[in-house]
């Protein structure tokens, strides 16, 4: 193999996990890995633990991190819903979204406990840091920065699936001044409400998934069935101030703003 300087490539080559002719540009890859990079391995959360077959990918991520790079473990929620395809002679048993979420949380412990990996930063945290680094404004009511979450954009009321971010332009665009300048529209308070499970049971029972007790039907209806009729992602709203007429006219009166220039001469904040 061509002489390389990347600790990760050398480690993987020594372990026989990189074929001598398996890369079309070894030197280019080696140069690329001179800086800290990010790589991912995907896992299917079809069960609440991983099999020995996942060990190669897990250890590759661990060695990637030890060489100064950022590992990303991706959980395939969509494929997890399909169920385990291995060794089956009959149709797969489909997983519910609730089961897949529980599986993801259990598998996450492998990466979070610190035995193989340093504490891993979740992608949502990286996204928030990147937005703030570039001076994007995120309404406080739509973030998870405080322990008391005022708004959540999922039906369970405990997560922020979506986010609104914007750049302020002085005297052109800023967050609205009212106390309720951002939030979530929970349409489930008006349609497919918590207490309507039995009303929709006759319409939906044909799919064969509705449980046989009232209590279980209510849980199934609330967490799964009604989200298929609407969505588990609740719409967000934000108030933006775009009218700065008074400031604009004042600058014209004192001679600070040319009449034919609608944009303030001052630089953006």
MARMI-935126 format. One line per field, with one value per residue: residue in three letters; x, y, z of N, C-alpha, C in turn. Coordinates in Angstrom, 3 decimals. Layout:
// residues N
rest	ALA, ...
neast	X, ...
nnorth	Y, ...
nup	Z, ...
caeast	X, ...
canorth	Y, ...
caup	Z, ...
ceast	X, ...
cnorth	Y, ...
cup	Z, ...
END
This chain:
// residues 269
rest	UNK, UNK, UNK, UNK, UNK, UNK, UNK, UNK, UNK, UNK, UNK, UNK, UNK, UNK, UNK, UNK, UNK, UNK, UNK, UNK, UNK, UNK, UNK, UNK, UNK, UNK, UNK, UNK, UNK, UNK, UNK, UNK, UNK, UNK, UNK, UNK, UNK, UNK, UNK, UNK, UNK, UNK, UNK, UNK, UNK, UNK, UNK, UNK, UNK, UNK, UNK, UNK, UNK, UNK, UNK, UNK, UNK, UNK, UNK, UNK, UNK, UNK, UNK, UNK, UNK, UNK, UNK, UNK, UNK, UNK, UNK, UNK, UNK, UNK, UNK, UNK, UNK, UNK, UNK, UNK, UNK, UNK, UNK, UNK, UNK, UNK, UNK, UNK, UNK, UNK, UNK, UNK, UNK, UNK, UNK, UNK, UNK, UNK, UNK, UNK, UNK, UNK, UNK, UNK, UNK, UNK, UNK, UNK, UNK, UNK, UNK, UNK, UNK, UNK, UNK, UNK, UNK, UNK, UNK, UNK, UNK, UNK, UNK, UNK, UNK, UNK, UNK, UNK, UNK, UNK, UNK, UNK, UNK, UNK, UNK, UNK, UNK, UNK, UNK, UNK, UNK, UNK, UNK, UNK, UNK, UNK, UNK, UNK, UNK, UNK, UNK, UNK, UNK, UNK, UNK, UNK, UNK, UNK, UNK, UNK, UNK, UNK, UNK, UNK, UNK, UNK, UNK, UNK, UNK, UNK, UNK, UNK, UNK, UNK, UNK, UNK, UNK, UNK, UNK, UNK, UNK, UNK, UNK, UNK, UNK, UNK, UNK, UNK, UNK, UNK, UNK, UNK, UNK, UNK, UNK, UNK, UNK, UNK, UNK, UNK, UNK, UNK, UNK, UNK, UNK, UNK, UNK, UNK, UNK, UNK, UNK, UNK, UNK, UNK, UNK, UNK, UNK, UNK, UNK, UNK, UNK, UNK, UNK, UNK, UNK, UNK, UNK, UNK, UNK, UNK, UNK, UNK, UNK, UNK, UNK, UNK, UNK, UNK, UNK, UNK, UNK, UNK, UNK, UNK, UNK, UNK, UNK, UNK, UNK, UNK, UNK, UNK, UNK, UNK, UNK, UNK, UNK, UNK, UNK, UNK, UNK, UNK, UNK, UNK, UNK, UNK, UNK, UNK, UNK
neast	0.845, 0.461, 2.598, 1.285, 0.013, -2.151, -3.421, -5.747, -6.215, -3.860, -4.166, -6.496, -5.637, -3.570, -5.104, -6.281, -8.600, -8.775, -8.510, -5.653, -5.878, -8.271, -9.090, -9.491, -8.008, -5.734, -3.796, -5.118, -7.275, -5.839, -4.749, -7.109, -7.940, -6.231, -7.225, -9.715, -12.490, -15.876, -17.734, -20.128, -21.928, -24.542, -27.306, -29.855, -32.690, -34.215, -34.483, -34.005, -31.321, -27.968, -26.492, -23.732, -22.864, -22.772, -20.476, -18.085, -18.601, -19.145, -16.697, -15.093, -16.051, -15.326, -12.504, -12.157, -12.897, -10.896, -8.769, -9.038, -11.278, -14.824, -17.351, -20.465, -23.421, -26.016, -29.416, -31.654, -34.695, -36.864, -36.293, -36.264, -38.941, -39.845, -39.040, -37.157, -35.320, -33.925, -33.406, -36.062, -39.020, -41.550, -43.931, -42.672, -42.932, -44.267, -42.878, -44.059, -44.076, -43.654, -42.330, -39.961, -38.836, -38.318, -36.439, -34.328, -33.572, -32.547, -30.410, -28.847, -27.554, -25.292, -23.511, -23.416, -22.532, -19.799, -17.782, -16.640, -16.648, -15.958, -18.070, -20.792, -21.873, -25.067, -26.618, -28.561, -27.742, -25.337, -26.314, -27.768, -25.673, -24.210, -26.015, -26.277, -23.638, -23.356, -24.907, -27.676, -31.030, -32.855, -35.996, -36.636, -38.780, -39.026, -36.944, -34.860, -33.387, -33.904, -34.969, -37.676, -39.763, -41.573, -42.923, -43.456, -42.821, -43.784, -46.274, -46.205, -45.349, -42.764, -40.502, -38.515, -39.143, -38.887, -37.683, -37.416, -35.403, -33.737, -32.111, -31.254, -31.835, -30.887, -33.342, -34.936, -35.707, -36.730, -37.281, -40.663, -42.331, -44.193, -45.328, -45.995, -44.466, -43.668, -44.347, -46.232, -48.678, -51.086, -53.031, -54.405, -55.959, -58.302, -59.093, -59.296, -59.100, -57.924, -59.969, -61.480, -61.098, -62.749, -64.758, -63.590, -62.770, -64.547, -64.181, -61.491, -60.731, -60.491, -57.898, -56.758, -55.055, -55.947, -56.143, -57.734, -58.901, -60.385, -58.631, -56.096, -56.718, -57.055, -54.452, -53.122, -54.535, -53.947, -51.108, -50.356, -52.378, -53.864, -51.811, -51.192, -53.282, -53.034, -50.331, -47.266, -45.672, -46.059, -47.263, -45.240, -45.150, -44.205, -43.647, -42.722, -41.125, -41.450, -42.018, -40.631, -41.179, -41.419, -38.844, -37.409, -38.524, -37.812, -35.030, -34.819, -35.847, -33.894, -31.802, -30.185, -30.722, -30.906, -33.562, -34.240, -33.299, -34.203, -32.985, -31.286, -28.347, -26.547, -24.532, -25.433, -26.550
nnorth	-1.201, 2.268, 4.640, 6.187, 8.824, 9.159, 8.314, 6.796, 5.452, 3.955, 2.342, 0.873, -0.418, -2.018, -3.761, -5.200, -4.273, -2.532, -2.772, -3.323, -2.343, -1.097, 1.510, 4.262, 6.567, 6.798, 8.545, 10.980, 10.557, 10.216, 12.790, 14.188, 13.301, 14.555, 16.688, 17.108, 15.015, 13.925, 10.947, 8.353, 5.450, 3.285, 1.904, -0.527, -0.217, -2.636, -4.222, -4.170, -4.187, -4.590, -6.889, -9.269, -8.924, -6.217, -5.333, -4.771, -2.340, -0.694, -0.729, 0.410, 3.030, 3.747, 3.646, 5.566, 7.871, 7.878, 8.599, 11.252, 12.141, 12.728, 10.608, 9.345, 7.852, 6.502, 5.912, 3.909, 4.785, 4.431, 1.977, 0.442, 0.228, -1.671, -4.117, -7.095, -8.539, -10.913, -14.418, -15.232, -16.917, -16.225, -13.472, -10.352, -9.116, -6.073, -3.273, -0.996, 2.625, 3.442, 1.237, 1.229, 3.686, 3.149, 1.095, 2.512, 4.219, 2.370, 1.221, 3.453, 3.648, 2.106, 3.716, 5.966, 5.373, 5.526, 3.583, 2.613, 4.894, 8.424, 10.814, 11.214, 13.700, 14.645, 14.950, 16.937, 18.770, 19.626, 20.892, 23.025, 24.462, 25.200, 26.888, 28.997, 29.858, 31.096, 33.272, 32.989, 33.459, 31.767, 31.296, 31.458, 30.059, 27.851, 26.130, 23.680, 24.534, 25.102, 23.511, 23.556, 22.977, 24.899, 24.708, 21.993, 20.178, 17.712, 15.094, 13.830, 15.755, 16.213, 16.655, 18.452, 18.351, 19.939, 23.177, 26.757, 29.174, 32.280, 35.066, 38.175, 41.376, 44.604, 46.966, 45.848, 43.155, 41.335, 39.513, 39.364, 41.680, 40.821, 38.911, 36.278, 35.364, 33.176, 29.712, 26.594, 25.045, 23.090, 21.032, 18.825, 19.391, 20.152, 18.453, 14.880, 14.366, 13.555, 12.106, 10.797, 8.218, 5.874, 6.687, 6.711, 4.140, 2.158, 2.950, 2.586, -0.011, -1.969, -2.293, -4.133, -3.694, -2.465, -2.579, -4.846, -3.825, -1.027, 0.801, 0.185, 0.683, 3.435, 4.337, 3.338, 4.708, 7.405, 7.641, 6.508, 5.839, 8.253, 9.936, 9.046, 9.965, 12.691, 14.182, 13.586, 15.684, 18.766, 21.927, 24.902, 28.318, 31.754, 35.110, 37.852, 40.972, 43.343, 45.895, 48.917, 51.568, 54.051, 54.497, 54.640, 56.918, 58.830, 58.870, 59.931, 62.510, 63.677, 63.637, 61.394, 59.272, 58.459, 59.404, 57.762, 55.266, 52.377, 50.674, 50.609, 52.590, 51.759, 49.022, 45.508, 44.203
nup	0.000, -0.750, 0.858, 3.643, 5.797, 7.453, 10.569, 10.950, 8.470, 8.337, 10.598, 9.928, 7.636, 8.682, 10.139, 8.167, 7.027, 4.991, 1.623, -0.479, -3.115, -2.983, -3.012, -5.124, -5.056, -3.034, -1.966, -2.205, -0.468, 1.889, 2.192, 2.518, 4.992, 6.671, 8.033, 10.624, 10.231, 9.443, 9.772, 9.093, 10.288, 9.529, 11.347, 11.842, 13.753, 14.479, 16.635, 20.251, 20.740, 19.398, 17.044, 16.817, 14.273, 13.825, 14.970, 13.592, 12.239, 14.469, 15.888, 13.946, 13.914, 16.518, 16.388, 14.463, 15.874, 17.854, 16.357, 16.027, 14.645, 13.931, 14.947, 13.677, 14.505, 12.797, 13.023, 11.372, 11.087, 9.287, 7.977, 10.235, 10.896, 9.129, 10.031, 11.025, 8.432, 8.198, 7.668, 7.181, 6.220, 5.965, 5.809, 6.966, 10.345, 10.979, 12.674, 15.183, 15.379, 17.965, 19.099, 17.580, 18.336, 21.035, 20.723, 19.504, 21.599, 23.442, 21.991, 21.696, 24.120, 23.888, 22.576, 24.151, 26.720, 27.166, 27.154, 24.769, 23.252, 23.366, 25.087, 22.987, 20.717, 19.837, 16.616, 16.445, 18.379, 17.260, 14.997, 16.108, 17.330, 15.073, 13.754, 15.603, 15.700, 13.263, 13.638, 13.499, 14.590, 17.024, 18.187, 21.643, 22.769, 21.177, 21.538, 23.220, 25.352, 28.002, 31.066, 31.462, 29.114, 27.017, 24.577, 22.367, 19.397, 18.735, 18.921, 21.365, 23.096, 24.075, 22.568, 20.126, 16.989, 14.730, 13.608, 13.647, 12.214, 11.745, 10.123, 11.484, 10.139, 10.413, 11.039, 9.103, 9.416, 12.188, 15.293, 16.360, 18.655, 20.581, 23.485, 22.896, 20.569, 19.160, 18.576, 18.740, 16.746, 17.881, 16.426, 17.247, 19.377, 18.357, 16.244, 15.853, 18.658, 22.037, 23.342, 21.440, 20.534, 20.559, 18.881, 16.367, 16.120, 14.824, 12.171, 11.616, 12.330, 10.426, 9.588, 11.218, 13.358, 15.619, 19.130, 21.554, 23.835, 25.576, 26.855, 25.705, 23.067, 23.107, 23.613, 21.322, 19.329, 20.015, 19.888, 17.478, 15.306, 14.748, 14.006, 11.519, 10.072, 10.148, 11.132, 12.936, 13.260, 14.394, 13.223, 13.208, 14.353, 13.912, 14.869, 12.997, 12.739, 10.281, 9.530, 9.502, 9.138, 10.538, 11.597, 9.219, 7.957, 9.831, 9.591, 7.051, 7.501, 9.114, 7.443, 7.228, 5.595, 2.215, 0.040, -2.118, -1.449, -0.067, 1.708, 4.834, 5.428, 7.286, 8.425, 8.724, 11.889
caeast	0.000, 1.183, 2.904, 0.274, 0.259, -3.375, -3.446, -6.911, -5.979, -2.812, -4.755, -7.432, -4.832, -2.885, -6.103, -6.793, -9.937, -8.667, -7.860, -4.550, -6.338, -9.695, -9.363, -8.998, -7.086, -5.285, -3.111, -6.141, -7.996, -4.913, -4.690, -8.418, -8.034, -5.273, -8.072, -10.753, -13.634, -17.038, -18.174, -21.245, -22.302, -25.983, -27.781, -31.307, -33.231, -35.297, -34.552, -33.506, -29.876, -27.294, -25.894, -22.287, -22.603, -22.565, -19.268, -17.071, -18.951, -19.006, -15.278, -14.545, -16.395, -14.522, -11.138, -12.260, -12.887, -9.592, -7.822, -9.316, -12.416, -16.136, -18.191, -21.912, -24.214, -27.323, -30.422, -32.593, -36.067, -37.750, -36.029, -36.637, -40.373, -40.107, -38.790, -35.940, -35.509, -33.033, -33.857, -37.526, -39.724, -42.896, -43.945, -42.115, -43.814, -43.930, -42.755, -44.740, -43.169, -43.336, -41.323, -38.704, -38.271, -37.773, -35.222, -33.285, -33.094, -31.726, -29.166, -28.048, -26.747, -24.005, -22.632, -23.392, -22.041, -18.413, -16.813, -15.950, -16.620, -16.104, -19.475, -21.100, -22.769, -26.126, -26.624, -29.403, -26.926, -24.392, -27.067, -28.060, -24.427, -23.846, -26.925, -25.925, -22.319, -23.525, -25.759, -29.104, -31.857, -33.805, -36.897, -36.415, -39.909, -38.975, -35.707, -34.823, -32.290, -34.293, -35.620, -39.126, -40.077, -42.880, -43.540, -42.818, -43.443, -44.264, -47.555, -45.966, -45.096, -41.476, -39.379, -38.584, -38.830, -38.611, -37.181, -37.400, -34.237, -33.674, -31.063, -31.736, -31.285, -31.266, -34.411, -35.604, -36.301, -36.368, -38.339, -41.754, -42.210, -45.201, -44.887, -46.196, -43.968, -43.340, -45.038, -46.641, -50.116, -51.476, -54.362, -55.066, -56.919, -59.548, -59.450, -58.704, -58.723, -57.586, -61.143, -62.288, -60.617, -63.844, -65.546, -62.904, -62.483, -65.252, -63.671, -60.113, -60.428, -60.265, -56.467, -56.383, -54.059, -56.564, -56.185, -59.064, -59.425, -60.582, -57.422, -55.048, -57.129, -56.813, -53.018, -52.805, -55.144, -53.275, -49.692, -50.073, -53.382, -54.218, -50.674, -51.221, -54.319, -52.514, -48.868, -46.690, -44.930, -47.006, -46.758, -44.694, -45.411, -43.306, -43.996, -41.572, -41.376, -40.885, -42.406, -39.766, -41.469, -41.147, -37.393, -36.982, -38.925, -37.030, -33.700, -34.962, -36.049, -32.637, -30.794, -29.298, -31.143, -31.339, -34.980, -34.407, -32.644, -35.018, -32.181, -30.460, -26.943, -25.755, -24.314, -26.291, -26.061
canorth	0.000, 3.528, 5.201, 7.159, 9.426, 9.158, 7.244, 5.930, 4.570, 3.007, 1.380, -0.008, -1.247, -3.008, -4.751, -5.894, -3.788, -1.709, -3.548, -2.571, -1.654, -0.830, 2.947, 4.778, 7.688, 6.658, 9.765, 12.014, 10.269, 10.488, 14.252, 14.614, 12.954, 15.343, 17.507, 16.345, 14.757, 13.263, 9.764, 7.681, 4.063, 3.160, 0.720, -0.701, -0.496, -3.627, -4.832, -3.233, -4.346, -4.881, -8.220, -9.313, -8.477, -4.769, -4.984, -4.186, -0.933, 0.010, -0.544, 1.360, 4.361, 4.019, 3.950, 6.847, 8.922, 7.892, 9.238, 12.679, 12.470, 12.712, 9.490, 9.561, 6.619, 6.812, 4.881, 3.918, 4.659, 3.887, 0.551, -0.220, -0.047, -2.826, -5.337, -7.847, -9.316, -12.065, -15.776, -15.286, -17.581, -15.655, -12.010, -9.721, -8.432, -4.657, -2.631, 0.285, 3.738, 3.443, 0.192, 1.663, 4.737, 2.490, 0.394, 3.512, 4.688, 1.309, 1.093, 4.660, 3.442, 1.542, 4.804, 7.032, 4.984, 5.955, 2.494, 2.594, 6.228, 9.613, 11.236, 11.603, 14.840, 14.315, 15.823, 18.110, 19.732, 20.206, 21.803, 24.237, 25.210, 25.790, 28.008, 30.123, 30.335, 31.974, 34.375, 32.769, 33.607, 30.687, 31.735, 30.697, 29.174, 26.683, 25.397, 22.814, 25.020, 25.130, 22.286, 23.733, 23.133, 25.524, 24.178, 20.838, 20.037, 16.359, 14.832, 13.423, 16.938, 16.158, 16.792, 19.454, 17.716, 20.945, 24.422, 27.953, 30.021, 33.359, 36.065, 39.536, 42.488, 45.800, 47.797, 45.142, 41.906, 40.918, 38.784, 40.227, 42.176, 40.321, 37.853, 34.998, 35.590, 31.898, 28.614, 25.409, 24.882, 21.704, 20.846, 17.691, 19.889, 20.424, 17.281, 13.648, 14.678, 12.414, 11.353, 10.339, 6.926, 4.935, 7.183, 6.362, 2.706, 1.435, 3.335, 2.168, -1.369, -2.862, -2.545, -5.263, -3.341, -1.867, -3.517, -5.342, -3.177, 0.417, 1.514, -0.014, 1.363, 4.857, 4.542, 3.112, 5.813, 8.671, 7.676, 6.002, 5.919, 9.616, 10.582, 8.656, 10.761, 14.067, 14.083, 13.715, 16.949, 19.863, 23.145, 25.967, 29.681, 32.763, 36.496, 38.624, 42.392, 43.774, 47.290, 49.883, 52.814, 55.229, 54.707, 55.036, 58.306, 59.675, 59.044, 60.848, 63.868, 64.231, 63.596, 60.243, 58.231, 58.950, 59.121, 56.705, 54.054, 51.795, 49.899, 51.462, 52.657, 51.094, 47.583, 44.634, 43.861
caup	0.000, -0.802, 2.173, 4.053, 7.104, 8.256, 11.571, 10.759, 7.327, 8.693, 11.543, 9.231, 6.737, 9.511, 10.551, 6.999, 6.704, 3.790, 0.576, -1.102, -4.319, -2.775, -3.096, -6.405, -4.823, -1.645, -1.540, -2.049, 0.767, 2.977, 2.345, 3.014, 6.417, 7.461, 8.906, 11.305, 9.355, 10.035, 9.023, 9.769, 10.029, 9.769, 12.067, 11.778, 15.097, 14.417, 17.973, 21.260, 20.886, 18.141, 16.982, 16.610, 12.920, 13.825, 15.718, 12.696, 12.060, 15.746, 16.191, 12.965, 14.416, 17.718, 15.951, 13.751, 16.886, 18.512, 15.437, 15.977, 13.790, 14.582, 14.509, 13.689, 14.424, 12.214, 13.234, 10.250, 11.574, 8.258, 7.817, 11.485, 10.874, 8.269, 10.792, 10.736, 7.210, 8.123, 7.943, 7.223, 5.125, 5.967, 5.760, 8.165, 11.282, 10.983, 13.980, 15.341, 15.613, 19.399, 19.318, 16.981, 19.190, 22.226, 20.295, 19.286, 22.905, 24.043, 21.224, 21.946, 25.325, 23.476, 22.148, 25.143, 28.044, 27.321, 27.199, 23.482, 22.667, 24.188, 25.018, 21.614, 20.555, 18.899, 15.449, 16.714, 19.106, 16.303, 14.125, 16.871, 17.503, 13.789, 13.485, 16.481, 15.296, 12.105, 14.083, 13.291, 15.785, 17.282, 19.258, 22.877, 23.035, 20.305, 21.777, 24.401, 26.192, 29.416, 31.528, 31.333, 27.697, 26.851, 23.380, 21.731, 18.084, 18.483, 19.574, 22.743, 23.903, 24.775, 21.641, 19.072, 15.709, 13.722, 14.173, 12.814, 12.460, 10.769, 10.311, 11.703, 9.356, 11.154, 10.479, 8.014, 9.882, 13.544, 15.983, 16.783, 20.027, 21.514, 24.395, 22.217, 19.215, 18.531, 19.232, 17.998, 16.576, 18.164, 15.873, 17.887, 20.361, 17.640, 15.447, 16.376, 20.035, 22.900, 23.798, 20.311, 20.053, 20.308, 17.752, 15.128, 16.122, 13.758, 10.854, 11.413, 12.800, 9.290, 9.391, 12.055, 14.373, 16.809, 20.262, 21.915, 25.044, 25.432, 27.274, 24.706, 21.842, 23.277, 23.443, 19.914, 18.582, 20.317, 19.537, 16.144, 14.251, 14.339, 13.348, 10.108, 9.426, 10.076, 11.199, 14.274, 13.253, 14.513, 12.562, 14.033, 13.888, 14.437, 14.550, 12.548, 12.507, 8.993, 9.290, 10.183, 8.430, 11.357, 11.651, 7.880, 7.727, 10.727, 9.010, 5.915, 8.027, 9.652, 6.392, 7.346, 4.673, 0.909, -0.211, -3.109, -0.985, 1.004, 2.639, 5.695, 5.065, 8.314, 8.188, 9.526, 13.221
ceast	0.877, 1.415, 1.905, 0.575, -0.971, -3.361, -4.611, -6.688, -4.907, -3.342, -5.639, -6.692, -4.132, -3.836, -6.720, -8.184, -9.939, -7.892, -6.777, -5.001, -7.815, -10.076, -8.736, -7.996, -6.664, -4.641, -4.103, -6.934, -7.120, -4.820, -5.996, -8.529, -6.984, -6.005, -9.125, -11.983, -14.746, -17.443, -19.280, -21.308, -23.776, -26.330, -29.306, -31.850, -34.427, -35.450, -33.936, -32.025, -29.294, -26.645, -24.393, -21.919, -22.361, -21.237, -18.211, -17.337, -18.770, -17.535, -14.616, -14.842, -15.540, -13.091, -11.093, -12.176, -11.526, -8.520, -8.163, -10.481, -13.728, -16.975, -19.671, -22.591, -25.618, -28.254, -31.484, -34.021, -37.017, -37.562, -36.374, -38.106, -40.695, -39.911, -37.552, -36.148, -34.777, -33.739, -35.358, -38.073, -41.157, -42.783, -43.423, -43.217, -43.387, -43.864, -43.561, -43.701, -42.740, -42.238, -39.965, -38.044, -37.643, -36.484, -34.062, -32.702, -32.201, -30.381, -28.256, -27.142, -25.364, -23.005, -22.485, -22.700, -20.564, -17.385, -15.992, -15.734, -16.527, -17.583, -19.803, -22.096, -23.810, -26.202, -27.475, -28.605, -25.926, -25.089, -27.360, -26.804, -24.020, -24.723, -26.544, -24.561, -22.427, -24.616, -27.227, -29.821, -32.818, -34.706, -36.775, -37.545, -39.868, -37.694, -35.825, -33.722, -32.625, -34.972, -37.130, -39.455, -41.486, -43.634, -42.750, -43.546, -43.809, -45.520, -47.375, -45.652, -43.758, -40.268, -39.625, -38.168, -38.336, -38.172, -37.321, -36.175, -34.193, -32.530, -31.691, -31.045, -31.803, -32.257, -35.057, -36.341, -35.796, -37.547, -39.391, -41.710, -43.177, -44.658, -45.006, -45.748, -43.509, -44.075, -45.391, -48.158, -50.468, -52.907, -55.094, -55.971, -58.277, -60.017, -58.699, -58.222, -58.516, -58.787, -61.983, -61.877, -61.769, -64.711, -64.913, -62.600, -63.237, -64.721, -62.296, -59.807, -60.153, -58.785, -55.933, -55.400, -54.673, -56.636, -57.617, -59.614, -59.489, -59.304, -56.308, -55.398, -56.856, -55.333, -52.614, -53.315, -54.341, -51.870, -49.407, -51.152, -53.662, -53.054, -50.604, -52.291, -53.851, -50.985, -48.453, -45.852, -45.946, -46.425, -46.299, -45.136, -44.431, -43.792, -42.726, -41.978, -40.685, -41.216, -41.550, -39.948, -41.077, -39.652, -36.874, -37.300, -38.125, -35.641, -33.739, -35.063, -34.752, -31.496, -29.837, -29.600, -31.542, -32.783, -35.147, -33.730, -33.420, -34.221, -31.326, -29.007, -26.060, -25.616, -25.234, -25.672, -25.515
cnorth	1.246, 4.070, 6.308, 7.653, 9.401, 8.017, 6.282, 4.963, 3.532, 1.924, 0.374, -0.916, -2.350, -4.121, -5.497, -5.449, -2.775, -2.511, -2.703, -1.774, -1.261, 0.637, 3.490, 5.914, 7.686, 7.942, 10.915, 11.826, 10.576, 11.991, 14.779, 14.378, 13.664, 16.285, 16.616, 16.231, 14.059, 12.093, 9.073, 6.208, 3.949, 1.846, 0.666, -1.058, -1.452, -4.383, -3.850, -3.420, -4.654, -6.258, -8.122, -8.832, -6.979, -4.348, -4.318, -2.691, -0.117, 0.291, 0.405, 2.790, 4.726, 4.388, 5.278, 7.998, 9.020, 8.545, 10.707, 13.098, 12.348, 11.548, 9.849, 8.206, 6.989, 5.638, 4.979, 3.698, 4.035, 2.401, -0.219, -0.575, -1.318, -4.132, -6.066, -8.729, -10.649, -13.377, -15.957, -16.010, -17.092, -14.139, -11.431, -9.143, -6.974, -4.128, -1.342, 1.374, 3.780, 2.422, 0.629, 2.751, 4.131, 1.746, 1.370, 3.981, 3.648, 1.185, 2.287, 4.485, 2.881, 2.661, 5.887, 6.662, 5.272, 4.851, 2.407, 3.994, 7.297, 10.010, 11.809, 12.753, 14.473, 15.365, 17.069, 19.188, 20.406, 21.219, 23.118, 25.094, 25.897, 26.992, 29.229, 30.708, 31.333, 33.029, 34.236, 32.920, 32.422, 31.136, 30.837, 29.704, 27.900, 25.884, 24.574, 23.243, 25.007, 23.817, 22.356, 24.022, 23.689, 24.933, 22.950, 20.589, 18.608, 16.104, 14.417, 14.582, 16.948, 16.336, 17.952, 18.798, 18.738, 22.242, 25.544, 28.770, 31.097, 34.305, 37.446, 40.482, 43.771, 46.655, 47.171, 43.900, 41.588, 40.189, 39.749, 40.567, 41.547, 39.175, 36.478, 35.107, 34.318, 30.791, 27.495, 25.357, 23.415, 21.473, 19.661, 18.117, 20.154, 19.225, 16.061, 13.852, 13.407, 11.518, 10.761, 8.971, 5.991, 5.386, 6.771, 4.865, 1.954, 1.744, 2.745, 0.726, -2.346, -3.159, -3.649, -4.955, -2.765, -2.909, -3.858, -4.761, -1.672, 1.180, 1.395, 0.673, 2.862, 5.187, 4.407, 4.262, 7.103, 8.734, 7.233, 6.362, 7.344, 10.357, 10.190, 9.446, 12.212, 14.002, 14.135, 14.983, 18.091, 21.124, 24.198, 27.320, 30.640, 34.141, 37.243, 40.077, 42.810, 45.240, 48.225, 51.266, 54.046, 55.523, 55.211, 56.504, 59.265, 59.912, 59.993, 62.291, 64.490, 64.129, 62.438, 59.165, 58.844, 58.533, 57.950, 55.399, 53.443, 51.027, 50.823, 51.428, 51.916, 49.613, 46.773, 44.402, 42.448
cup	0.000, 0.609, 2.506, 5.457, 8.002, 9.263, 11.376, 9.604, 7.639, 9.631, 10.807, 8.246, 7.521, 9.937, 9.363, 6.579, 5.568, 2.758, -0.106, -2.318, -4.198, -2.842, -4.376, -6.231, -3.356, -1.146, -1.340, -0.772, 1.978, 3.254, 2.932, 4.517, 7.264, 8.407, 9.551, 10.412, 10.117, 9.153, 9.801, 9.399, 10.386, 10.452, 11.977, 13.160, 15.053, 15.736, 18.956, 21.567, 19.508, 18.195, 16.747, 15.209, 12.814, 14.436, 14.835, 12.508, 13.324, 16.051, 15.192, 13.405, 15.624, 17.324, 15.196, 14.743, 17.566, 17.647, 15.205, 15.110, 14.566, 14.060, 14.615, 13.545, 13.961, 12.425, 12.138, 10.695, 10.569, 8.058, 9.083, 11.539, 10.092, 9.018, 10.304, 9.501, 7.190, 8.434, 7.985, 5.993, 5.030, 5.947, 7.068, 9.046, 11.375, 12.412, 14.015, 15.575, 17.075, 19.709, 18.780, 17.826, 20.441, 21.889, 20.118, 20.619, 23.570, 23.323, 21.479, 23.162, 24.981, 23.190, 23.214, 26.448, 28.252, 27.370, 25.907, 22.928, 23.744, 24.126, 23.634, 21.593, 19.512, 17.798, 15.680, 17.448, 18.169, 15.400, 14.849, 17.043, 16.206, 13.465, 14.323, 16.116, 14.158, 12.346, 13.671, 14.629, 15.866, 18.426, 20.485, 23.148, 22.206, 20.479, 23.045, 25.362, 27.679, 29.784, 31.380, 29.871, 27.547, 25.671, 22.911, 20.422, 17.736, 19.310, 21.028, 23.668, 24.610, 23.853, 20.681, 17.765, 14.679, 14.401, 13.155, 13.205, 11.382, 11.116, 10.472, 10.725, 9.979, 10.371, 9.243, 8.499, 11.279, 14.163, 16.490, 18.259, 21.031, 22.351, 23.750, 20.759, 18.509, 19.270, 18.274, 17.926, 16.763, 17.684, 16.478, 19.052, 19.715, 16.821, 15.974, 17.815, 20.855, 23.208, 22.676, 19.780, 19.688, 19.138, 16.423, 15.027, 15.028, 12.360, 10.579, 11.734, 11.658, 9.079, 10.295, 13.155, 15.641, 17.924, 20.675, 23.207, 24.834, 25.762, 26.229, 23.396, 21.930, 23.075, 21.981, 19.057, 18.766, 19.751, 18.104, 15.118, 13.803, 13.696, 11.882, 9.354, 9.234, 10.005, 12.658, 14.377, 13.265, 13.870, 13.559, 13.483, 14.551, 14.000, 14.190, 12.339, 11.216, 8.681, 10.149, 9.556, 9.239, 11.423, 10.304, 7.606, 8.608, 10.154, 7.814, 6.413, 8.514, 8.641, 6.458, 6.314, 3.341, 0.630, -1.151, -2.701, 0.175, 2.034, 3.494, 5.289, 6.066, 7.992, 9.086, 10.898, 13.207
END
